[in-house]
């Protein structure tokens, strides 16, 4: 499902949030947030919005990493009820997502 080598990085999925809408550089994504022991991983489905050939055919999700942030370096701010994750001086707008609750074990 997720195109990420959890074993190689000695990580496991602790929590998952699906269908989180974000905006990066004027591009919108519907993402899945994964919390591991080390990182906050953000994945998107590369098959989303691709045309499906044939009737009754559904493409399987192919979830690739959009970005990853080490938990100990995670910087964010909340403005007007929107969460902004700050990565390399760039703000990633995460609409209607409660990161503080998500980060609690």
N, CA, C and O atoms as a MOPAC input file, in Angstrom:
PM7 MOZYME 1SCF
protein

 N      0.82800 1    -1.18800 1     0.00000 1
 C      0.00000 1     0.00000 1     0.00000 1
 C      0.87600 1     1.25700 1     0.00000 1
 O      0.78000 1     2.07900 1    -0.91100 1
 N      1.72900 1     1.40600 1     1.02100 1
 C      2.61200 1     2.57700 1     1.08700 1
 C      3.95500 1     2.23900 1     0.45800 1
 O      4.57100 1     1.23000 1     0.79800 1
 N      4.40100 1     3.07700 1    -0.45100 1
 C      5.67900 1     2.87900 1    -1.10500 1
 C      6.77500 1     3.48900 1    -0.22600 1
 O      7.28900 1     4.57200 1    -0.50300 1
 N      7.11300 1     2.76800 1     0.83000 1
 C      8.10100 1     3.23400 1     1.81000 1
 C      8.61200 1     2.00500 1     2.53700 1
 O      7.83000 1     1.13000 1     2.90900 1
 N      9.90100 1     1.93400 1     2.73700 1
 C     10.49800 1     0.76700 1     3.38400 1
 C     10.58400 1     0.99100 1     4.89800 1
 O     11.58900 1     1.48100 1     5.41200 1
 N      9.52100 1     0.62600 1     5.58800 1
 C      9.47100 1     0.81000 1     7.03900 1
 C     10.53200 1    -0.03700 1     7.74000 1
 O     11.14700 1     0.41700 1     8.70500 1
 N     10.74900 1    -1.26000 1     7.26400 1
 C     11.73500 1    -2.14800 1     7.90400 1
 C     13.15500 1    -1.60700 1     7.75800 1
 O     13.93800 1    -1.63300 1     8.70700 1
 N     13.47500 1    -1.12200 1     6.57600 1
 C     14.81400 1    -0.58400 1     6.32000 1
 C     15.10400 1     0.60000 1     7.24700 1
 O     16.22700 1     0.76000 1     7.72600 1
 N     14.09600 1     1.41900 1     7.49100 1
 C     14.25400 1     2.60200 1     8.33500 1
 C     13.96300 1     2.31900 1     9.80400 1
 O     13.95900 1     3.22700 1    10.63500 1
 N     13.71600 1     1.03200 1    10.11500 1
 C     13.43800 1     0.60900 1    11.48600 1
 C     12.27700 1     1.40800 1    12.09100 1
 O     12.37700 1     1.94700 1    13.19300 1
 N     11.17200 1     1.46500 1    11.33600 1
 C      9.98600 1     2.20900 1    11.75600 1
 C      8.75400 1     1.31800 1    11.61300 1
 O      8.76100 1     0.32200 1    10.89000 1
 N      7.72200 1     1.70000 1    12.31100 1
 C      6.43000 1     1.05200 1    12.14600 1
 C      5.34200 1     2.12100 1    12.24200 1
 O      5.55800 1     3.20300 1    12.78900 1
 N      4.18400 1     1.79700 1    11.70400 1
 C      3.06600 1     2.73600 1    11.71900 1
 C      2.44900 1     2.75300 1    13.10800 1
 O      1.98400 1     1.72900 1    13.60800 1
 N      2.45200 1     3.92400 1    13.72200 1
 C      1.83400 1     4.09000 1    15.03900 1
 C      0.42200 1     4.65200 1    14.89800 1
 O     -0.48500 1     4.24900 1    15.62700 1
 N      0.23500 1     5.58600 1    13.95800 1
 C     -1.06400 1     6.20900 1    13.70000 1
 C     -1.16900 1     6.54800 1    12.23200 1
 O     -0.17300 1     6.73700 1    11.53200 1
 N     -2.41700 1     6.61900 1    11.79000 1
 C     -2.68100 1     6.96200 1    10.39500 1
 C     -3.89900 1     7.87900 1    10.33000 1
 O     -4.89900 1     7.64700 1    11.01000 1
 N     -3.80700 1     8.91200 1     9.51300 1
 C     -4.93900 1     9.79000 1     9.22300 1
 C     -5.08100 1     9.82200 1     7.70200 1
 O     -4.11800 1    10.09500 1     6.98500 1
 N     -6.28500 1     9.54100 1     7.22000 1
 C     -6.50400 1     9.48100 1     5.77300 1
 C     -7.31700 1    10.68100 1     5.29900 1
 O     -8.04900 1    11.30400 1     6.06800 1
 N     -7.17100 1    10.98000 1     4.04200 1
 C     -7.91200 1    12.05800 1     3.37300 1
 C     -7.67800 1    13.42900 1     4.00400 1
 O     -8.62000 1    14.19100 1     4.22100 1
 N     -6.43300 1    13.73100 1     4.29100 1
 C     -6.06600 1    15.04700 1     4.81300 1
 C     -5.74500 1    15.94100 1     3.61700 1
 O     -4.85300 1    15.63900 1     2.82500 1
 N     -6.47300 1    17.02800 1     3.50100 1
 C     -6.26500 1    17.96100 1     2.39600 1
 C     -5.15000 1    18.93600 1     2.73800 1
 O     -5.14800 1    19.56100 1     3.79800 1
 N     -4.19400 1    19.05000 1     1.80600 1
 C     -3.07900 1    19.97900 1     2.01300 1
 C     -2.84000 1    20.78200 1     0.73500 1
 O     -3.31400 1    20.43800 1    -0.34700 1
 N     -2.09000 1    21.86000 1     0.90900 1
 C     -1.71000 1    22.70700 1    -0.22400 1
 C     -0.21800 1    23.00700 1    -0.10800 1
 O      0.25700 1    23.48100 1     0.92400 1
 N      0.51000 1    22.72100 1    -1.18400 1
 C      1.94700 1    23.00900 1    -1.27300 1
 C      2.18600 1    23.72900 1    -2.58700 1
 O      1.82300 1    23.22500 1    -3.65000 1
 N      2.79100 1    24.89800 1    -2.52200 1
 C      3.12800 1    25.64300 1    -3.74900 1
 C      1.96300 1    25.72000 1    -4.73400 1
 O      2.13200 1    25.41600 1    -5.91500 1
 N      0.80200 1    26.11600 1    -4.26700 1
 C     -0.39400 1    26.26800 1    -5.09600 1
 C     -0.90000 1    24.97100 1    -5.72100 1
 O     -1.69600 1    25.00300 1    -6.65900 1
 N     -0.43700 1    23.82100 1    -5.20100 1
 C     -0.94500 1    22.51700 1    -5.62900 1
 C     -1.66200 1    21.87400 1    -4.45700 1
 O     -1.18500 1    21.91400 1    -3.32300 1
 N     -2.81000 1    21.28100 1    -4.74200 1
 C     -3.62200 1    20.64300 1    -3.70800 1
 C     -3.46900 1    19.12900 1    -3.78300 1
 O     -3.38800 1    18.55200 1    -4.86800 1
 N     -3.43300 1    18.50100 1    -2.62200 1
 C     -3.30600 1    17.05200 1    -2.52700 1
 C     -4.25000 1    16.53800 1    -1.45200 1
 O     -4.48500 1    17.20400 1    -0.44400 1
 N     -4.78300 1    15.35600 1    -1.67900 1
 C     -5.48900 1    14.63300 1    -0.62400 1
 C     -4.50900 1    13.55500 1    -0.17600 1
 O     -4.12500 1    12.69000 1    -0.96300 1
 N     -4.10800 1    13.61000 1     1.08300 1
 C     -2.98400 1    12.81900 1     1.56000 1
 C     -3.36600 1    11.91700 1     2.72500 1
 O     -4.45200 1    12.01200 1     3.29600 1
 N     -2.43000 1    11.04400 1     3.04700 1
 C     -2.49600 1    10.24100 1     4.25900 1
 C     -1.29900 1    10.62100 1     5.11800 1
 O     -0.16800 1    10.65700 1     4.63300 1
 N     -1.54600 1    10.90300 1     6.38200 1
 C     -0.48100 1    11.19700 1     7.33300 1
 C     -0.19800 1     9.92000 1     8.12300 1
 O     -1.11200 1     9.27500 1     8.63700 1
 N      1.06900 1     9.57400 1     8.20700 1
 C      1.50400 1     8.40300 1     8.96300 1
 C      2.48400 1     8.87700 1    10.03400 1
 O      3.42900 1     9.61200 1     9.75000 1
 N      2.24000 1     8.44600 1    11.25300 1
 C      3.14800 1     8.74300 1    12.35100 1
 C      3.91400 1     7.47200 1    12.69300 1
 O      3.32000 1     6.43100 1    12.97200 1
 N      5.23900 1     7.57000 1    12.66800 1
 C      6.09700 1     6.46000 1    13.08100 1
 C      6.86000 1     6.90100 1    14.32800 1
 O      6.66700 1     8.00600 1    14.83400 1
 N      7.71200 1     6.03300 1    14.80100 1
 C      8.52300 1     6.36900 1    15.96700 1
 C      9.48500 1     7.52300 1    15.68500 1
 O      9.91000 1     8.22200 1    16.60500 1
 N      9.82400 1     7.71700 1    14.41200 1
 C     10.84600 1     8.70400 1    14.04900 1
 C     10.32100 1     9.88200 1    13.22900 1
 O     10.83200 1    10.99500 1    13.34600 1
 N      9.31100 1     9.64400 1    12.40700 1
 C      8.92500 1    10.62900 1    11.39400 1
 C      7.42100 1    10.82500 1    11.28600 1
 O      6.61900 1     9.96900 1    11.66000 1
 N      7.08100 1    11.98300 1    10.76000 1
 C      5.74500 1    12.22500 1    10.23500 1
 C      5.89000 1    12.08100 1     8.72400 1
 O      6.62000 1    12.83800 1     8.08400 1
 N      5.19200 1    11.10600 1     8.16600 1
 C      5.26200 1    10.82500 1     6.73900 1
 C      3.95900 1    11.25000 1     6.09300 1
 O      2.88100 1    10.99100 1     6.62900 1
 N      4.05400 1    11.90400 1     4.93800 1
 C      2.87000 1    12.34100 1     4.21900 1
 C      2.90900 1    11.70700 1     2.83400 1
 O      3.84400 1    11.91100 1     2.05900 1
 N      1.86000 1    10.92800 1     2.54400 1
 C      1.76500 1    10.18900 1     1.29300 1
 C      0.60400 1    10.70400 1     0.45400 1
 O     -0.37300 1    11.23700 1     0.97800 1
 N      0.72900 1    10.53500 1    -0.85400 1
 C     -0.37900 1    10.83000 1    -1.75000 1
 C     -0.51500 1     9.69700 1    -2.75800 1
 O      0.45500 1     9.00700 1    -3.07200 1
 N     -1.71600 1     9.51800 1    -3.25200 1
 C     -2.02800 1     8.45900 1    -4.20000 1
 C     -1.76800 1     8.97400 1    -5.61100 1
 O     -2.45600 1     9.88000 1    -6.08100 1
 N     -0.78400 1     8.40000 1    -6.28200 1
 C     -0.44700 1     8.87900 1    -7.62600 1
 C     -1.51500 1     8.49600 1    -8.64700 1
 O     -1.52900 1     9.03700 1    -9.75300 1
 N     -2.41500 1     7.56800 1    -8.29200 1
 C     -3.50100 1     7.18600 1    -9.19600 1
 C     -4.74700 1     8.04000 1    -9.01800 1
 O     -5.70800 1     7.90100 1    -9.77500 1
 N     -4.73900 1     8.91800 1    -8.02900 1
 C     -5.91200 1     9.75100 1    -7.77200 1
 C     -6.16800 1    10.64600 1    -8.98700 1
 O     -5.24700 1    11.27100 1    -9.51200 1
 N     -7.39500 1    10.69900 1    -9.41700 1
 C     -7.84700 1    11.52800 1   -10.54400 1
 C     -7.34200 1    11.06100 1   -11.89900 1
 O     -7.55200 1    11.74800 1   -12.89800 1
 N     -6.67700 1     9.90300 1   -11.96100 1
 C     -6.29300 1     9.35800 1   -13.25900 1
 C     -7.50800 1     8.70000 1   -13.88600 1
 O     -8.29800 1     8.06500 1   -13.18700 1
 N     -7.67000 1     8.84300 1   -15.19200 1
 C     -8.81300 1     8.18900 1   -15.82300 1
 C     -8.68500 1     6.67900 1   -15.73100 1
 O     -7.58900 1     6.12600 1   -15.82500 1
 N     -9.81000 1     6.02700 1   -15.54800 1
 C     -9.84400 1     4.57200 1   -15.46800 1
 C    -10.39500 1     4.05200 1   -16.78300 1
 O    -11.44400 1     4.49400 1   -17.25200 1
 N     -9.67400 1     3.10900 1   -17.37100 1
 C    -10.08900 1     2.58400 1   -18.67400 1
 C    -11.02000 1     1.40000 1   -18.46200 1
 O    -10.67100 1     0.45100 1   -17.76000 1
 N    -12.17500 1     1.45200 1   -19.05000 1
 C    -13.15300 1     0.37600 1   -18.94800 1
 C    -14.16800 1     0.65600 1   -17.86600 1
 O    -13.92400 1     1.45500 1   -16.96100 1
 N    -15.27400 1     0.01400 1   -17.95900 1
 C    -16.32300 1     0.21800 1   -16.96200 1
 C    -16.12900 1    -0.74800 1   -15.80700 1
 O    -15.70200 1    -1.88700 1   -15.99300 1
 N    -16.44400 1    -0.28400 1   -14.63700 1
 C    -16.32200 1    -1.12200 1   -13.44500 1
 C    -14.88900 1    -1.38000 1   -13.01900 1
 O    -14.63300 1    -2.25700 1   -12.19400 1
 N    -13.95900 1    -0.63000 1   -13.56900 1
 C    -12.54800 1    -0.80800 1   -13.23900 1
 C    -12.12600 1     0.25200 1   -12.23800 1
 O    -12.42300 1     1.43500 1   -12.40300 1
 N    -11.44300 1    -0.17700 1   -11.21900 1
 C    -10.92800 1     0.74800 1   -10.20900 1
 C     -9.42200 1     0.55700 1   -10.09400 1
 O     -8.93800 1    -0.56400 1    -9.93700 1
 N     -8.69100 1     1.65300 1   -10.17400 1
 C     -7.24900 1     1.54000 1    -9.99800 1
 C     -6.94100 1     1.45500 1    -8.50800 1
 O     -7.56000 1     2.14400 1    -7.69700 1
 N     -5.99700 1     0.62000 1    -8.16200 1
 C     -5.59500 1     0.47000 1    -6.76800 1
 C     -4.75200 1     1.66800 1    -6.35200 1
 O     -4.01100 1     2.21500 1    -7.16800 1
 N     -4.85500 1     2.07900 1    -5.10000 1
 C     -4.03900 1     3.20900 1    -4.65300 1
 C     -2.54600 1     2.86500 1    -4.68600 1
 O     -2.13100 1     1.77400 1    -4.29600 1
 N     -1.77300 1     3.80700 1    -5.15300 1
 C     -0.31600 1     3.71500 1    -5.10000 1
 C      0.14900 1     4.92500 1    -4.30900 1
 O      0.23700 1     6.03100 1    -4.84300 1
 N      0.44100 1     4.71300 1    -3.04700 1
 C      0.75000 1     5.80900 1    -2.12700 1
 C      2.25800 1     6.02700 1    -2.05000 1
 O      3.00600 1     5.18300 1    -1.55600 1
 N      2.67700 1     7.17800 1    -2.54800 1
 C      4.08400 1     7.55700 1    -2.55300 1
 C      4.30000 1     8.70200 1    -1.58500 1
 O      3.39500 1     9.49600 1    -1.32600 1
 N      5.49300 1     8.77700 1    -1.06100 1
 C      5.79700 1     9.80100 1    -0.06200 1
 C      5.89300 1    11.16500 1    -0.73800 1
 O      6.58900 1    11.33700 1    -1.73900 1
 N      5.19100 1    12.10900 1    -0.17500 1
 C      5.22300 1    13.48800 1    -0.64900 1
 C      6.30000 1    14.24600 1     0.11100 1
 O      7.10400 1    14.96700 1    -0.47900 1
 N      6.30600 1    14.07300 1     1.43800 1
 C      7.39500 1    14.60300 1     2.25700 1
 C      7.42400 1    13.87700 1     3.59600 1
 O      6.45600 1    13.24000 1     4.01200 1
 N      8.55700 1    13.99800 1     4.24100 1
 C      8.78200 1    13.37100 1     5.53800 1
 C      9.45000 1    14.39900 1     6.44000 1
 O     10.31700 1    15.15600 1     6.00400 1
 N      9.03500 1    14.41500 1     7.70100 1
 C      9.62600 1    15.34200 1     8.67100 1
 C      9.97800 1    14.55200 1     9.92200 1
 O      9.10900 1    13.89100 1    10.49200 1
 N     11.23300 1    14.60400 1    10.36200 1
 C     11.57400 1    13.95000 1    11.62600 1
 C     10.76800 1    14.56900 1    12.77000 1
 O     10.63200 1    15.78900 1    12.85300 1
 N     10.24300 1    13.73000 1    13.63800 1
 C      9.40400 1    14.20700 1    14.73600 1
 C     10.14100 1    15.24200 1    15.59200 1
 O      9.54700 1    16.23200 1    16.01900 1
 N     11.42300 1    15.01600 1    15.83900 1
 C     12.16600 1    15.95400 1    16.69400 1
 C     12.48600 1    17.27500 1    16.00800 1
 O     12.95100 1    18.20500 1    16.66700 1
 N     12.24700 1    17.38800 1    14.68600 1
 C     12.46200 1    18.64400 1    13.95300 1
 C     11.16200 1    19.22000 1    13.39300 1
 O     11.18800 1    20.12700 1    12.56100 1
 N     10.04300 1    18.70000 1    13.84300 1
 C      8.74800 1    19.11800 1    13.31500 1
 C      8.40900 1    20.52300 1    13.80500 1
 O      8.32600 1    20.77600 1    15.00700 1
 N      8.21500 1    21.43100 1    12.84800 1
 C      7.83600 1    22.80900 1    13.16100 1
 C      6.49500 1    23.08800 1    12.50400 1
 O      6.27900 1    22.77100 1    11.33500 1
 N      5.60200 1    23.68500 1    13.27300 1
 C      4.29100 1    24.00700 1    12.73100 1
 C      3.71100 1    25.19000 1    13.48300 1
 O      4.16700 1    25.54500 1    14.57000 1
 N      2.70100 1    25.78900 1    12.88300 1
 C      1.96300 1    26.88300 1    13.52600 1
 C      0.50500 1    26.77800 1    13.10600 1
 O      0.17600 1    26.18400 1    12.07900 1
 N     -0.35200 1    27.36200 1    13.91700 1
 C     -1.78200 1    27.35500 1    13.64200 1
 C     -2.23500 1    28.79500 1    13.45100 1
 O     -2.05100 1    29.63900 1    14.32900 1
 N     -2.82900 1    29.06400 1    12.29200 1
 C     -3.34200 1    30.38900 1    11.96100 1
 C     -4.75800 1    30.22900 1    11.43100 1
 O     -4.99700 1    29.45500 1    10.50300 1
 N     -5.68600 1    30.95400 1    12.01500 1
 C     -7.08200 1    30.94400 1    11.56100 1
 C     -7.61300 1    29.51400 1    11.37900 1
 O     -8.21500 1    29.18900 1    10.35500 1
 N     -7.38000 1    28.68000 1    12.37800 1
 C     -7.84000 1    27.28500 1    12.40200 1
 C     -7.22000 1    26.39500 1    11.32800 1
 O     -7.71000 1    25.28900 1    11.09600 1
 N     -6.16300 1    26.84600 1    10.67100 1
 C     -5.43700 1    26.01200 1     9.71800 1
 C     -4.05600 1    25.71000 1    10.26800 1
 O     -3.39000 1    26.57000 1    10.84400 1
 N     -3.64900 1    24.48200 1    10.07600 1
 C     -2.32800 1    24.03900 1    10.48100 1
 C     -1.35900 1    24.28100 1     9.32700 1
 O     -1.66200 1    23.97300 1     8.17400 1
 N     -0.21200 1    24.82700 1     9.64400 1
 C      0.85000 1    25.01200 1     8.66100 1
 C      2.09200 1    24.29200 1     9.16400 1
 O      2.65400 1    24.64700 1    10.20000 1
 N      2.51600 1    23.26900 1     8.41400 1
 C      3.77500 1    22.60600 1     8.71000 1
 C      4.84900 1    23.37100 1     7.95700 1
 O      4.70400 1    23.66100 1     6.77000 1
 N      5.92300 1    23.69500 1     8.65500 1
 C      6.98700 1    24.49800 1     8.05500 1
 C      8.15600 1    23.58200 1     7.69800 1
 O      8.75600 1    22.92800 1     8.55100 1
 N      8.45200 1    23.56400 1     6.39600 1
 C      9.53800 1    22.73500 1     5.88200 1
 C     10.43900 1    23.62800 1     5.04000 1
 O     10.00100 1    24.17700 1     4.02900 1
 N     11.67100 1    23.77400 1     5.44400 1
 C     12.63700 1    24.59200 1     4.69500 1
 C     12.07300 1    25.97300 1     4.37800 1
 O     12.11700 1    26.41300 1     3.22900 1
 N     11.55000 1    26.65000 1     5.37600 1
 C     10.97100 1    27.98800 1     5.25900 1
 C      9.76000 1    28.05200 1     4.32600 1
 O      9.38300 1    29.13500 1     3.87900 1
 N      9.16500 1    26.93500 1     4.03600 1
 C      7.96400 1    26.86000 1     3.20700 1
 C      6.82500 1    26.35600 1     4.08500 1
 O      7.01000 1    25.43100 1     4.87500 1
 N      5.65700 1    26.95700 1     3.95000 1
 C      4.49300 1    26.55100 1     4.72100 1
 C      3.62100 1    25.60200 1     3.90600 1
 O      3.25200 1    25.88800 1     2.76700 1
 N      3.30200 1    24.46400 1     4.52300 1
 C      2.38400 1    23.49700 1     3.93300 1
 C      1.06500 1    23.63800 1     4.67600 1
 O      0.98600 1    23.34800 1     5.87000 1
 N      0.03800 1    24.07900 1     3.97700 1
 C     -1.27400 1    24.29400 1     4.58500 1
 C     -1.99900 1    22.95800 1     4.69400 1
 O     -2.23400 1    22.28500 1     3.69000 1
 N     -2.35200 1    22.57800 1     5.92600 1
 C     -3.07700 1    21.33100 1     6.19000 1
 C     -4.45300 1    21.71700 1     6.70600 1
 O     -4.59700 1    22.12500 1     7.85800 1
 N     -5.45100 1    21.59000 1     5.86400 1
 C     -6.79400 1    22.06600 1     6.17800 1
 C     -7.47600 1    21.16400 1     7.20600 1
 O     -7.51400 1    19.94300 1     7.05400 1
 N     -8.01000 1    21.78300 1     8.24600 1
 C     -8.84200 1    21.09800 1     9.23800 1
 C     -8.19700 1    19.82800 1     9.79400 1
 O     -8.84600 1    18.78700 1     9.89000 1
 N     -6.93400 1    19.91800 1    10.15400 1
 C     -6.22800 1    18.76800 1    10.72400 1
 C     -5.65400 1    19.16100 1    12.07500 1
 O     -4.98600 1    20.18800 1    12.19300 1
 N     -5.91000 1    18.35100 1    13.09300 1
 C     -5.43300 1    18.60600 1    14.44700 1
 C     -4.15700 1    17.79800 1    14.69200 1
 O     -4.21200 1    16.66400 1    15.16900 1
 N     -3.02700 1    18.38400 1    14.36700 1
 C     -1.74300 1    17.70000 1    14.49300 1
 C     -1.39800 1    17.40200 1    15.94200 1
 O     -0.85000 1    16.34000 1    16.23500 1
 N     -1.70300 1    18.30500 1    16.84600 1
 C     -1.36100 1    18.10300 1    18.25200 1
 C     -2.03000 1    16.84500 1    18.81200 1
 O     -1.39700 1    16.07200 1    19.53000 1
 N     -3.27800 1    16.64600 1    18.49300 1
 C     -3.97100 1    15.41300 1    18.91800 1
 C     -3.38900 1    14.19800 1    18.22400 1
 O     -3.22000 1    13.14700 1    18.84300 1
 N     -3.08600 1    14.33200 1    16.95600 1
 C     -2.52200 1    13.22400 1    16.18200 1
 C     -1.17700 1    12.77800 1    16.74500 1
 O     -0.87900 1    11.58300 1    16.74800 1
 N     -0.36700 1    13.70900 1    17.21800 1
 C      0.96500 1    13.38200 1    17.72700 1
 C      0.94700 1    12.70800 1    19.09300 1
 O      1.93600 1    12.08700 1    19.48500 1
 N     -0.15300 1    12.81900 1    19.81900 1
 C     -0.24200 1    12.19000 1    21.13000 1
 C     -0.37000 1    10.68900 1    20.94400 1
 O     -1.10700 1    10.21000 1    20.08300 1
 N      0.36300 1     9.96000 1    21.77100 1
 C      0.37000 1     8.47700 1    21.64300 1
 C     -0.83500 1     7.90100 1    22.27900 1
 O     -1.01100 1     6.68200 1    22.27700 1

